[in-house]
Amino acid sequence: MGLDAGYLATAELDSRFYLDHVMAMVGIDGLVEALAQPFLLARVDQHAAAVRESLLAAGKAIDPISLAGYARSFIAAHQRHGRPLPTPDSVDWSDANWTVLRLVAVCHLADAADAF
């Protein structure tokens, strides 16, 4: 049984909304900082490559639905371990941690895929 167009449209809209949330959490500030600091951009690019490889290995496209699913799973695992989620004012961009870099990388891929 295939998915109908209405379901896919709703799933994509929900995914875009969720990616907007992640973008507001760390993506906007992270991408602005990455454009200003080449070392940070290189780190974000490395994380983006890992996210891309993970999705492609799972047979998924680099699209809003897959990227939002990745971000949801990543954030849920983070919360299950009791770790606070990053906020723009809590990040030291000169020493951004793995979690922040991975979420900014998702935003970077979403931006490149016109997912907003």
N, C-alpha and C positions, 0 to 999 in steps of 0.2 A: 504494500500500500504506500503510495507516494504522498508527499506533503503538498497540500494545496497552496495556491498563490496567496490566499488571505493569511494563512498561517505564516508563510515565509515573510510576508510584508510586515506582519506584527512582530515577528522575531527580529527582523532587521531593525525596526524602529526601536524596540526595547534595547537591542544591542547598542545602537547609536546613543541612546539616552545613557546607558551605563558607561560607555566610553567617554561621554561628556563629563560624567561624574569623576572618572579617573583623571581626566585631563584637568579638571578643576582641583583635584586633590594634590597632584604633583606635576602633571604634564606641562602645563603652561609655563610655570616657573622653571621647570627642568629643561625644557627645550630652549627657552630664552637664555638660560645660563650656559647650556651646551653650545649654543651658537657663539657665545662670547668667550668660551674657554675651550680651546681645541682638545685638551687632555680629557675633559668631561665628554665632549662629543665622541671621542674615540671609545670611551668606556660605554656610552649609550649605544653606539654602533655595534660593539661586541655583544651586548645584551640583546639587541635587536636581531642579530644574526642567530643567536641561540633560540630566541622565541620563534623566529621564522623556521628554523630547522626542526624544532619540536612540532610545530603545527604541520609542516609538510610531511614529516615522518609519520604523523597520525592520519595522513590522507586528507588533511583539511586545507582549505584555501586561506589566503591572507585576506580576509574580508571582515566586515564588522561583526558578524556572528561568531566567527572563530576567535577573533581577538578579544571580544567581550567575554566569551567563555573562558579563555585562558586567564584573563584578568580576574574574573569571578572566582575561579578555582584557586588562583594564587592568593587572592585576598582572604578567601575562606580558610585556607590552610594557615595563613599568617595569624588570623584571629583565633583559630583553634589552639594555637600555641601561646595565646595570651599576649601577643606582641601588639603594641599600639600601632595604628596605621599612621603613616607620615602625613604631615600637613605642610603647606608651603612655608610657614614660619618656623617649623621645627627642623628643617633640613639645612645642614651645612654643606653647600654645594661644592666646596673645595674638598670635601671628604664624604661624599654621598655614599650611603651603604648599599649593599647588594639589592635589598628590597626596593629602595627608591629607584635605583638604576633600572631594575627590571620593569617597574611600572612606567617609568619614563620611556623605556624602549617600546613598550606596548603602544604608548601614545604616539611615538615616532612612527611606528608601522601603521597605525590607524590614520595618521595624518597623510602618510604617503599613499594609502589606499583610499583616500577621500571618504573616510568613515565618519566624518562629522558633518 
